[in-house]
Amino acid sequence: MSRGPVVAILAVTAFAAPAHAHLVETGFGAFYDGVAHVALTPADLLLILGLALYAGQRGTQTARWALFTLPLAWLAGGLSAALYPADANLVVLTTLSFGAAGALTALNARLPTGAVMAFVLGAGLLHGYVNGGTIVVGRSLALGGAATAAFCLFAILAAQVTALSQGWTRIAVRVGGSWIAAAGLLMLGWLARG
């Protein structure tokens, strides 16, 4: 490669604007940026899907409690990141959380409602904290958008799972959980290699 293109590439990268790669900007405002963030962040999306499948397996009452616990914990975690910021890299914990949600679903683990709520609360606080730490502009609105997206997606999916009859449909939910758990294992392996 000749010197001209190399110098041009170095000049472009030297004067490039800073990238904020974690938060997606939709152009519709901070609230919709938060909604889009949940939809486009695999760890957040897989966590919500896994928790909704699992809470739906555990029945209507557990799903209702989890429906309100998750977005409130997400908000609390995000707002705590504003008050107590940290430079910690929590990608391993977020990966473990969605992988565990998938594994619980795949195993159809019969945990008591209190244990399920503790897991939902902890996962919501963790993912909210990570979200809150990455948002610079419009933090409250973006966190509200993320919590709203979590609520809506969770409500739709958990309601469908609670309405399923016994048989192949319940097996399909467990298969979905196994895919989420497998994605978590693959992500952990990828993180371990680098």
PyMOL CGO cylinders between C-alpha atoms (Angstrom):
from pymol import cmd
from pymol.cgo import CYLINDER

trace = [
    CYLINDER, 0.00, 0.00, 0.00, 1.40, 3.41, -0.90, 0.3, 1, 1, 1, 1, 1, 1,
    CYLINDER, 1.40, 3.41, -0.90, 1.81, 6.26, 1.58, 0.3, 1, 1, 1, 1, 1, 1,
    CYLINDER, 1.81, 6.26, 1.58, -1.06, 8.39, 0.25, 0.3, 1, 1, 1, 1, 1, 1,
    CYLINDER, -1.06, 8.39, 0.25, -3.97, 6.19, 1.35, 0.3, 1, 1, 1, 1, 1, 1,
    CYLINDER, -3.97, 6.19, 1.35, -2.31, 5.42, 4.69, 0.3, 1, 1, 1, 1, 1, 1,
    CYLINDER, -2.31, 5.42, 4.69, -1.84, 9.13, 5.42, 0.3, 1, 1, 1, 1, 1, 1,
    CYLINDER, -1.84, 9.13, 5.42, -5.46, 9.82, 4.39, 0.3, 1, 1, 1, 1, 1, 1,
    CYLINDER, -5.46, 9.82, 4.39, -6.79, 7.06, 6.66, 0.3, 1, 1, 1, 1, 1, 1,
    CYLINDER, -6.79, 7.06, 6.66, -4.72, 8.30, 9.59, 0.3, 1, 1, 1, 1, 1, 1,
    CYLINDER, -4.72, 8.30, 9.59, -5.89, 11.87, 9.02, 0.3, 1, 1, 1, 1, 1, 1,
    CYLINDER, -5.89, 11.87, 9.02, -9.56, 10.84, 8.93, 0.3, 1, 1, 1, 1, 1, 1,
    CYLINDER, -9.56, 10.84, 8.93, -9.27, 8.77, 12.10, 0.3, 1, 1, 1, 1, 1, 1,
    CYLINDER, -9.27, 8.77, 12.10, -7.30, 11.46, 13.92, 0.3, 1, 1, 1, 1, 1, 1,
    CYLINDER, -7.30, 11.46, 13.92, -9.99, 14.10, 13.38, 0.3, 1, 1, 1, 1, 1, 1,
    CYLINDER, -9.99, 14.10, 13.38, -13.04, 11.87, 13.72, 0.3, 1, 1, 1, 1, 1, 1,
    CYLINDER, -13.04, 11.87, 13.72, -15.75, 12.87, 16.18, 0.3, 1, 1, 1, 1, 1, 1,
    CYLINDER, -15.75, 12.87, 16.18, -16.06, 10.74, 19.33, 0.3, 1, 1, 1, 1, 1, 1,
    CYLINDER, -16.06, 10.74, 19.33, -18.30, 7.72, 18.88, 0.3, 1, 1, 1, 1, 1, 1,
    CYLINDER, -18.30, 7.72, 18.88, -21.03, 6.85, 21.34, 0.3, 1, 1, 1, 1, 1, 1,
    CYLINDER, -21.03, 6.85, 21.34, -21.56, 3.34, 20.08, 0.3, 1, 1, 1, 1, 1, 1,
    CYLINDER, -21.56, 3.34, 20.08, -23.65, 1.98, 22.92, 0.3, 1, 1, 1, 1, 1, 1,
    CYLINDER, -23.65, 1.98, 22.92, -26.73, 4.20, 22.83, 0.3, 1, 1, 1, 1, 1, 1,
    CYLINDER, -26.73, 4.20, 22.83, -28.66, 4.20, 19.59, 0.3, 1, 1, 1, 1, 1, 1,
    CYLINDER, -28.66, 4.20, 19.59, -29.88, 7.62, 18.50, 0.3, 1, 1, 1, 1, 1, 1,
    CYLINDER, -29.88, 7.62, 18.50, -33.15, 7.38, 16.59, 0.3, 1, 1, 1, 1, 1, 1,
    CYLINDER, -33.15, 7.38, 16.59, -33.66, 11.09, 15.96, 0.3, 1, 1, 1, 1, 1, 1,
    CYLINDER, -33.66, 11.09, 15.96, -37.05, 10.92, 17.73, 0.3, 1, 1, 1, 1, 1, 1,
    CYLINDER, -37.05, 10.92, 17.73, -35.74, 11.93, 21.14, 0.3, 1, 1, 1, 1, 1, 1,
    CYLINDER, -35.74, 11.93, 21.14, -34.30, 10.36, 24.26, 0.3, 1, 1, 1, 1, 1, 1,
    CYLINDER, -34.30, 10.36, 24.26, -37.38, 8.27, 25.13, 0.3, 1, 1, 1, 1, 1, 1,
    CYLINDER, -37.38, 8.27, 25.13, -37.35, 6.46, 21.79, 0.3, 1, 1, 1, 1, 1, 1,
    CYLINDER, -37.35, 6.46, 21.79, -33.57, 6.12, 21.98, 0.3, 1, 1, 1, 1, 1, 1,
    CYLINDER, -33.57, 6.12, 21.98, -34.15, 4.09, 25.15, 0.3, 1, 1, 1, 1, 1, 1,
    CYLINDER, -34.15, 4.09, 25.15, -36.79, 1.96, 23.42, 0.3, 1, 1, 1, 1, 1, 1,
    CYLINDER, -36.79, 1.96, 23.42, -34.46, 1.32, 20.49, 0.3, 1, 1, 1, 1, 1, 1,
    CYLINDER, -34.46, 1.32, 20.49, -31.59, 0.54, 22.83, 0.3, 1, 1, 1, 1, 1, 1,
    CYLINDER, -31.59, 0.54, 22.83, -33.48, -2.39, 24.35, 0.3, 1, 1, 1, 1, 1, 1,
    CYLINDER, -33.48, -2.39, 24.35, -34.47, -3.70, 20.94, 0.3, 1, 1, 1, 1, 1, 1,
    CYLINDER, -34.47, -3.70, 20.94, -30.93, -3.45, 19.57, 0.3, 1, 1, 1, 1, 1, 1,
    CYLINDER, -30.93, -3.45, 19.57, -28.89, -4.64, 22.56, 0.3, 1, 1, 1, 1, 1, 1,
    CYLINDER, -28.89, -4.64, 22.56, -28.78, -8.45, 22.49, 0.3, 1, 1, 1, 1, 1, 1,
    CYLINDER, -28.78, -8.45, 22.49, -28.07, -8.88, 26.22, 0.3, 1, 1, 1, 1, 1, 1,
    CYLINDER, -28.07, -8.88, 26.22, -31.04, -6.71, 27.20, 0.3, 1, 1, 1, 1, 1, 1,
    CYLINDER, -31.04, -6.71, 27.20, -33.38, -8.22, 24.64, 0.3, 1, 1, 1, 1, 1, 1,
    CYLINDER, -33.38, -8.22, 24.64, -32.44, -11.82, 25.52, 0.3, 1, 1, 1, 1, 1, 1,
    CYLINDER, -32.44, -11.82, 25.52, -32.83, -11.08, 29.23, 0.3, 1, 1, 1, 1, 1, 1,
    CYLINDER, -32.83, -11.08, 29.23, -36.35, -9.74, 28.76, 0.3, 1, 1, 1, 1, 1, 1,
    CYLINDER, -36.35, -9.74, 28.76, -37.31, -12.66, 26.51, 0.3, 1, 1, 1, 1, 1, 1,
    CYLINDER, -37.31, -12.66, 26.51, -35.85, -15.22, 28.92, 0.3, 1, 1, 1, 1, 1, 1,
    CYLINDER, -35.85, -15.22, 28.92, -37.48, -13.68, 31.98, 0.3, 1, 1, 1, 1, 1, 1,
    CYLINDER, -37.48, -13.68, 31.98, -40.85, -13.40, 30.23, 0.3, 1, 1, 1, 1, 1, 1,
    CYLINDER, -40.85, -13.40, 30.23, -40.73, -17.04, 29.13, 0.3, 1, 1, 1, 1, 1, 1,
    CYLINDER, -40.73, -17.04, 29.13, -39.73, -18.18, 32.60, 0.3, 1, 1, 1, 1, 1, 1,
    CYLINDER, -39.73, -18.18, 32.60, -42.24, -16.04, 34.50, 0.3, 1, 1, 1, 1, 1, 1,
    CYLINDER, -42.24, -16.04, 34.50, -44.96, -17.20, 32.10, 0.3, 1, 1, 1, 1, 1, 1,
    CYLINDER, -44.96, -17.20, 32.10, -44.05, -20.81, 32.86, 0.3, 1, 1, 1, 1, 1, 1,
    CYLINDER, -44.05, -20.81, 32.86, -44.43, -20.12, 36.56, 0.3, 1, 1, 1, 1, 1, 1,
    CYLINDER, -44.43, -20.12, 36.56, -48.03, -18.96, 36.17, 0.3, 1, 1, 1, 1, 1, 1,
    CYLINDER, -48.03, -18.96, 36.17, -50.18, -15.86, 36.05, 0.3, 1, 1, 1, 1, 1, 1,
    CYLINDER, -50.18, -15.86, 36.05, -49.45, -14.53, 39.54, 0.3, 1, 1, 1, 1, 1, 1,
    CYLINDER, -49.45, -14.53, 39.54, -45.67, -14.81, 39.19, 0.3, 1, 1, 1, 1, 1, 1,
    CYLINDER, -45.67, -14.81, 39.19, -45.81, -13.26, 35.72, 0.3, 1, 1, 1, 1, 1, 1,
    CYLINDER, -45.81, -13.26, 35.72, -47.81, -10.30, 37.06, 0.3, 1, 1, 1, 1, 1, 1,
    CYLINDER, -47.81, -10.30, 37.06, -45.36, -9.66, 39.88, 0.3, 1, 1, 1, 1, 1, 1,
    CYLINDER, -45.36, -9.66, 39.88, -42.41, -9.94, 37.51, 0.3, 1, 1, 1, 1, 1, 1,
    CYLINDER, -42.41, -9.94, 37.51, -44.12, -7.65, 34.98, 0.3, 1, 1, 1, 1, 1, 1,
    CYLINDER, -44.12, -7.65, 34.98, -43.96, -4.74, 37.40, 0.3, 1, 1, 1, 1, 1, 1,
    CYLINDER, -43.96, -4.74, 37.40, -40.71, -5.70, 39.14, 0.3, 1, 1, 1, 1, 1, 1,
    CYLINDER, -40.71, -5.70, 39.14, -38.55, -5.75, 36.00, 0.3, 1, 1, 1, 1, 1, 1,
    CYLINDER, -38.55, -5.75, 36.00, -39.18, -2.21, 34.66, 0.3, 1, 1, 1, 1, 1, 1,
    CYLINDER, -39.18, -2.21, 34.66, -39.09, -0.65, 38.13, 0.3, 1, 1, 1, 1, 1, 1,
    CYLINDER, -39.09, -0.65, 38.13, -35.77, -2.37, 38.86, 0.3, 1, 1, 1, 1, 1, 1,
    CYLINDER, -35.77, -2.37, 38.86, -34.50, -1.27, 35.44, 0.3, 1, 1, 1, 1, 1, 1,
    CYLINDER, -34.50, -1.27, 35.44, -35.32, 2.34, 36.27, 0.3, 1, 1, 1, 1, 1, 1,
    CYLINDER, -35.32, 2.34, 36.27, -33.81, 2.13, 39.74, 0.3, 1, 1, 1, 1, 1, 1,
    CYLINDER, -33.81, 2.13, 39.74, -30.63, 0.57, 38.39, 0.3, 1, 1, 1, 1, 1, 1,
    CYLINDER, -30.63, 0.57, 38.39, -30.31, 3.20, 35.69, 0.3, 1, 1, 1, 1, 1, 1,
    CYLINDER, -30.31, 3.20, 35.69, -30.85, 6.09, 38.06, 0.3, 1, 1, 1, 1, 1, 1,
    CYLINDER, -30.85, 6.09, 38.06, -28.34, 4.62, 40.51, 0.3, 1, 1, 1, 1, 1, 1,
    CYLINDER, -28.34, 4.62, 40.51, -25.75, 4.64, 37.71, 0.3, 1, 1, 1, 1, 1, 1,
    CYLINDER, -25.75, 4.64, 37.71, -26.27, 8.39, 37.49, 0.3, 1, 1, 1, 1, 1, 1,
    CYLINDER, -26.27, 8.39, 37.49, -25.67, 8.78, 41.22, 0.3, 1, 1, 1, 1, 1, 1,
    CYLINDER, -25.67, 8.78, 41.22, -22.90, 6.20, 41.60, 0.3, 1, 1, 1, 1, 1, 1,
    CYLINDER, -22.90, 6.20, 41.60, -21.11, 5.86, 38.27, 0.3, 1, 1, 1, 1, 1, 1,
    CYLINDER, -21.11, 5.86, 38.27, -18.50, 3.16, 37.90, 0.3, 1, 1, 1, 1, 1, 1,
    CYLINDER, -18.50, 3.16, 37.90, -16.10, 2.22, 35.16, 0.3, 1, 1, 1, 1, 1, 1,
    CYLINDER, -16.10, 2.22, 35.16, -16.63, -1.49, 35.76, 0.3, 1, 1, 1, 1, 1, 1,
    CYLINDER, -16.63, -1.49, 35.76, -17.12, -3.72, 32.75, 0.3, 1, 1, 1, 1, 1, 1,
    CYLINDER, -17.12, -3.72, 32.75, -20.19, -5.81, 33.59, 0.3, 1, 1, 1, 1, 1, 1,
    CYLINDER, -20.19, -5.81, 33.59, -20.56, -7.70, 30.31, 0.3, 1, 1, 1, 1, 1, 1,
    CYLINDER, -20.56, -7.70, 30.31, -19.87, -11.04, 32.00, 0.3, 1, 1, 1, 1, 1, 1,
    CYLINDER, -19.87, -11.04, 32.00, -22.61, -10.43, 34.57, 0.3, 1, 1, 1, 1, 1, 1,
    CYLINDER, -22.61, -10.43, 34.57, -25.15, -9.29, 31.99, 0.3, 1, 1, 1, 1, 1, 1,
    CYLINDER, -25.15, -9.29, 31.99, -24.33, -12.36, 29.89, 0.3, 1, 1, 1, 1, 1, 1,
    CYLINDER, -24.33, -12.36, 29.89, -24.70, -14.64, 32.91, 0.3, 1, 1, 1, 1, 1, 1,
    CYLINDER, -24.70, -14.64, 32.91, -28.05, -13.06, 33.76, 0.3, 1, 1, 1, 1, 1, 1,
    CYLINDER, -28.05, -13.06, 33.76, -29.69, -13.69, 30.40, 0.3, 1, 1, 1, 1, 1, 1,
    CYLINDER, -29.69, -13.69, 30.40, -28.04, -17.11, 30.14, 0.3, 1, 1, 1, 1, 1, 1,
    CYLINDER, -28.04, -17.11, 30.14, -29.43, -18.04, 33.57, 0.3, 1, 1, 1, 1, 1, 1,
    CYLINDER, -29.43, -18.04, 33.57, -32.91, -16.84, 32.57, 0.3, 1, 1, 1, 1, 1, 1,
    CYLINDER, -32.91, -16.84, 32.57, -32.73, -19.07, 29.49, 0.3, 1, 1, 1, 1, 1, 1,
    CYLINDER, -32.73, -19.07, 29.49, -31.47, -22.03, 31.53, 0.3, 1, 1, 1, 1, 1, 1,
    CYLINDER, -31.47, -22.03, 31.53, -34.26, -21.67, 34.10, 0.3, 1, 1, 1, 1, 1, 1,
    CYLINDER, -34.26, -21.67, 34.10, -36.77, -21.66, 31.25, 0.3, 1, 1, 1, 1, 1, 1,
    CYLINDER, -36.77, -21.66, 31.25, -35.20, -24.65, 29.50, 0.3, 1, 1, 1, 1, 1, 1,
    CYLINDER, -35.20, -24.65, 29.50, -35.18, -26.62, 32.75, 0.3, 1, 1, 1, 1, 1, 1,
    CYLINDER, -35.18, -26.62, 32.75, -38.68, -25.45, 33.67, 0.3, 1, 1, 1, 1, 1, 1,
    CYLINDER, -38.68, -25.45, 33.67, -37.21, -24.90, 37.15, 0.3, 1, 1, 1, 1, 1, 1,
    CYLINDER, -37.21, -24.90, 37.15, -39.91, -24.78, 39.78, 0.3, 1, 1, 1, 1, 1, 1,
    CYLINDER, -39.91, -24.78, 39.78, -38.57, -21.98, 41.99, 0.3, 1, 1, 1, 1, 1, 1,
    CYLINDER, -38.57, -21.98, 41.99, -40.87, -20.26, 44.49, 0.3, 1, 1, 1, 1, 1, 1,
    CYLINDER, -40.87, -20.26, 44.49, -42.29, -16.90, 43.50, 0.3, 1, 1, 1, 1, 1, 1,
    CYLINDER, -42.29, -16.90, 43.50, -40.00, -15.07, 45.94, 0.3, 1, 1, 1, 1, 1, 1,
    CYLINDER, -40.00, -15.07, 45.94, -36.90, -16.57, 44.34, 0.3, 1, 1, 1, 1, 1, 1,
    CYLINDER, -36.90, -16.57, 44.34, -38.14, -15.68, 40.86, 0.3, 1, 1, 1, 1, 1, 1,
    CYLINDER, -38.14, -15.68, 40.86, -38.80, -12.10, 41.97, 0.3, 1, 1, 1, 1, 1, 1,
    CYLINDER, -38.80, -12.10, 41.97, -35.33, -11.85, 43.54, 0.3, 1, 1, 1, 1, 1, 1,
    CYLINDER, -35.33, -11.85, 43.54, -33.78, -12.98, 40.26, 0.3, 1, 1, 1, 1, 1, 1,
    CYLINDER, -33.78, -12.98, 40.26, -35.94, -10.56, 38.22, 0.3, 1, 1, 1, 1, 1, 1,
    CYLINDER, -35.94, -10.56, 38.22, -35.09, -7.73, 40.61, 0.3, 1, 1, 1, 1, 1, 1,
    CYLINDER, -35.09, -7.73, 40.61, -31.35, -8.42, 40.49, 0.3, 1, 1, 1, 1, 1, 1,
    CYLINDER, -31.35, -8.42, 40.49, -31.27, -8.78, 36.71, 0.3, 1, 1, 1, 1, 1, 1,
    CYLINDER, -31.27, -8.78, 36.71, -33.33, -5.62, 36.22, 0.3, 1, 1, 1, 1, 1, 1,
    CYLINDER, -33.33, -5.62, 36.22, -31.06, -3.62, 38.54, 0.3, 1, 1, 1, 1, 1, 1,
    CYLINDER, -31.06, -3.62, 38.54, -27.96, -4.92, 36.76, 0.3, 1, 1, 1, 1, 1, 1,
    CYLINDER, -27.96, -4.92, 36.76, -29.14, -4.23, 33.22, 0.3, 1, 1, 1, 1, 1, 1,
    CYLINDER, -29.14, -4.23, 33.22, -30.61, -0.87, 34.24, 0.3, 1, 1, 1, 1, 1, 1,
    CYLINDER, -30.61, -0.87, 34.24, -27.30, 0.08, 35.87, 0.3, 1, 1, 1, 1, 1, 1,
    CYLINDER, -27.30, 0.08, 35.87, -25.40, -0.79, 32.69, 0.3, 1, 1, 1, 1, 1, 1,
    CYLINDER, -25.40, -0.79, 32.69, -27.90, 1.20, 30.61, 0.3, 1, 1, 1, 1, 1, 1,
    CYLINDER, -27.90, 1.20, 30.61, -27.77, 4.19, 32.93, 0.3, 1, 1, 1, 1, 1, 1,
    CYLINDER, -27.77, 4.19, 32.93, -23.99, 4.23, 32.80, 0.3, 1, 1, 1, 1, 1, 1,
    CYLINDER, -23.99, 4.23, 32.80, -23.95, 4.50, 29.01, 0.3, 1, 1, 1, 1, 1, 1,
    CYLINDER, -23.95, 4.50, 29.01, -26.56, 7.20, 28.55, 0.3, 1, 1, 1, 1, 1, 1,
    CYLINDER, -26.56, 7.20, 28.55, -25.20, 10.73, 28.44, 0.3, 1, 1, 1, 1, 1, 1,
    CYLINDER, -25.20, 10.73, 28.44, -28.03, 12.92, 27.13, 0.3, 1, 1, 1, 1, 1, 1,
    CYLINDER, -28.03, 12.92, 27.13, -31.62, 12.66, 28.36, 0.3, 1, 1, 1, 1, 1, 1,
    CYLINDER, -31.62, 12.66, 28.36, -30.86, 9.91, 30.87, 0.3, 1, 1, 1, 1, 1, 1,
    CYLINDER, -30.86, 9.91, 30.87, -34.26, 9.95, 32.62, 0.3, 1, 1, 1, 1, 1, 1,
    CYLINDER, -34.26, 9.95, 32.62, -36.24, 9.88, 29.39, 0.3, 1, 1, 1, 1, 1, 1,
    CYLINDER, -36.24, 9.88, 29.39, -34.03, 7.22, 27.82, 0.3, 1, 1, 1, 1, 1, 1,
    CYLINDER, -34.03, 7.22, 27.82, -34.30, 5.04, 30.92, 0.3, 1, 1, 1, 1, 1, 1,
    CYLINDER, -34.30, 5.04, 30.92, -38.06, 5.56, 30.86, 0.3, 1, 1, 1, 1, 1, 1,
    CYLINDER, -38.06, 5.56, 30.86, -38.09, 4.40, 27.25, 0.3, 1, 1, 1, 1, 1, 1,
    CYLINDER, -38.09, 4.40, 27.25, -36.01, 1.33, 28.08, 0.3, 1, 1, 1, 1, 1, 1,
    CYLINDER, -36.01, 1.33, 28.08, -38.25, 0.45, 31.04, 0.3, 1, 1, 1, 1, 1, 1,
    CYLINDER, -38.25, 0.45, 31.04, -41.36, 0.93, 28.90, 0.3, 1, 1, 1, 1, 1, 1,
    CYLINDER, -41.36, 0.93, 28.90, -39.94, -1.33, 26.20, 0.3, 1, 1, 1, 1, 1, 1,
    CYLINDER, -39.94, -1.33, 26.20, -39.11, -3.95, 28.83, 0.3, 1, 1, 1, 1, 1, 1,
    CYLINDER, -39.11, -3.95, 28.83, -42.63, -3.71, 30.26, 0.3, 1, 1, 1, 1, 1, 1,
    CYLINDER, -42.63, -3.71, 30.26, -44.39, -4.02, 26.89, 0.3, 1, 1, 1, 1, 1, 1,
    CYLINDER, -44.39, -4.02, 26.89, -42.27, -6.85, 25.53, 0.3, 1, 1, 1, 1, 1, 1,
    CYLINDER, -42.27, -6.85, 25.53, -42.45, -8.74, 28.82, 0.3, 1, 1, 1, 1, 1, 1,
    CYLINDER, -42.45, -8.74, 28.82, -46.22, -8.29, 29.08, 0.3, 1, 1, 1, 1, 1, 1,
    CYLINDER, -46.22, -8.29, 29.08, -46.93, -9.56, 25.57, 0.3, 1, 1, 1, 1, 1, 1,
    CYLINDER, -46.93, -9.56, 25.57, -44.68, -12.59, 25.78, 0.3, 1, 1, 1, 1, 1, 1,
    CYLINDER, -44.68, -12.59, 25.78, -45.44, -13.64, 29.36, 0.3, 1, 1, 1, 1, 1, 1,
    CYLINDER, -45.44, -13.64, 29.36, -49.19, -13.37, 28.71, 0.3, 1, 1, 1, 1, 1, 1,
    CYLINDER, -49.19, -13.37, 28.71, -48.86, -15.66, 25.71, 0.3, 1, 1, 1, 1, 1, 1,
    CYLINDER, -48.86, -15.66, 25.71, -46.87, -18.22, 27.69, 0.3, 1, 1, 1, 1, 1, 1,
    CYLINDER, -46.87, -18.22, 27.69, -49.33, -18.28, 30.59, 0.3, 1, 1, 1, 1, 1, 1,
    CYLINDER, -49.33, -18.28, 30.59, -52.15, -18.95, 28.13, 0.3, 1, 1, 1, 1, 1, 1,
    CYLINDER, -52.15, -18.95, 28.13, -50.45, -21.97, 26.56, 0.3, 1, 1, 1, 1, 1, 1,
    CYLINDER, -50.45, -21.97, 26.56, -51.95, -25.37, 27.15, 0.3, 1, 1, 1, 1, 1, 1,
    CYLINDER, -51.95, -25.37, 27.15, -49.87, -28.37, 28.13, 0.3, 1, 1, 1, 1, 1, 1,
    CYLINDER, -49.87, -28.37, 28.13, -48.14, -30.25, 25.35, 0.3, 1, 1, 1, 1, 1, 1,
    CYLINDER, -48.14, -30.25, 25.35, -45.92, -29.26, 22.47, 0.3, 1, 1, 1, 1, 1, 1,
    CYLINDER, -45.92, -29.26, 22.47, -46.41, -25.53, 23.06, 0.3, 1, 1, 1, 1, 1, 1,
    CYLINDER, -46.41, -25.53, 23.06, -44.86, -25.79, 26.52, 0.3, 1, 1, 1, 1, 1, 1,
    CYLINDER, -44.86, -25.79, 26.52, -41.97, -27.73, 25.00, 0.3, 1, 1, 1, 1, 1, 1,
    CYLINDER, -41.97, -27.73, 25.00, -41.50, -24.93, 22.44, 0.3, 1, 1, 1, 1, 1, 1,
    CYLINDER, -41.50, -24.93, 22.44, -41.12, -22.44, 25.32, 0.3, 1, 1, 1, 1, 1, 1,
    CYLINDER, -41.12, -22.44, 25.32, -38.44, -24.65, 26.86, 0.3, 1, 1, 1, 1, 1, 1,
    CYLINDER, -38.44, -24.65, 26.86, -36.66, -24.89, 23.51, 0.3, 1, 1, 1, 1, 1, 1,
    CYLINDER, -36.66, -24.89, 23.51, -36.72, -21.08, 23.27, 0.3, 1, 1, 1, 1, 1, 1,
    CYLINDER, -36.72, -21.08, 23.27, -35.15, -20.93, 26.72, 0.3, 1, 1, 1, 1, 1, 1,
    CYLINDER, -35.15, -20.93, 26.72, -32.46, -23.38, 25.68, 0.3, 1, 1, 1, 1, 1, 1,
    CYLINDER, -32.46, -23.38, 25.68, -31.56, -21.15, 22.72, 0.3, 1, 1, 1, 1, 1, 1,
    CYLINDER, -31.56, -21.15, 22.72, -31.21, -18.16, 25.05, 0.3, 1, 1, 1, 1, 1, 1,
    CYLINDER, -31.21, -18.16, 25.05, -29.03, -20.23, 27.40, 0.3, 1, 1, 1, 1, 1, 1,
    CYLINDER, -29.03, -20.23, 27.40, -26.94, -21.39, 24.44, 0.3, 1, 1, 1, 1, 1, 1,
    CYLINDER, -26.94, -21.39, 24.44, -26.46, -17.79, 23.32, 0.3, 1, 1, 1, 1, 1, 1,
    CYLINDER, -26.46, -17.79, 23.32, -25.23, -16.98, 26.83, 0.3, 1, 1, 1, 1, 1, 1,
    CYLINDER, -25.23, -16.98, 26.83, -22.74, -19.86, 26.74, 0.3, 1, 1, 1, 1, 1, 1,
    CYLINDER, -22.74, -19.86, 26.74, -21.50, -18.83, 23.32, 0.3, 1, 1, 1, 1, 1, 1,
    CYLINDER, -21.50, -18.83, 23.32, -21.06, -15.24, 24.48, 0.3, 1, 1, 1, 1, 1, 1,
    CYLINDER, -21.06, -15.24, 24.48, -19.16, -16.37, 27.60, 0.3, 1, 1, 1, 1, 1, 1,
    CYLINDER, -19.16, -16.37, 27.60, -16.88, -18.47, 25.42, 0.3, 1, 1, 1, 1, 1, 1,
    CYLINDER, -16.88, -18.47, 25.42, -16.28, -15.53, 23.11, 0.3, 1, 1, 1, 1, 1, 1,
    CYLINDER, -16.28, -15.53, 23.11, -15.49, -13.29, 26.10, 0.3, 1, 1, 1, 1, 1, 1,
    CYLINDER, -15.49, -13.29, 26.10, -13.11, -15.89, 27.55, 0.3, 1, 1, 1, 1, 1, 1,
    CYLINDER, -13.11, -15.89, 27.55, -11.05, -16.13, 24.39, 0.3, 1, 1, 1, 1, 1, 1,
    CYLINDER, -11.05, -16.13, 24.39, -10.30, -12.39, 24.30, 0.3, 1, 1, 1, 1, 1, 1,
]
cmd.load_cgo(trace, "trace")
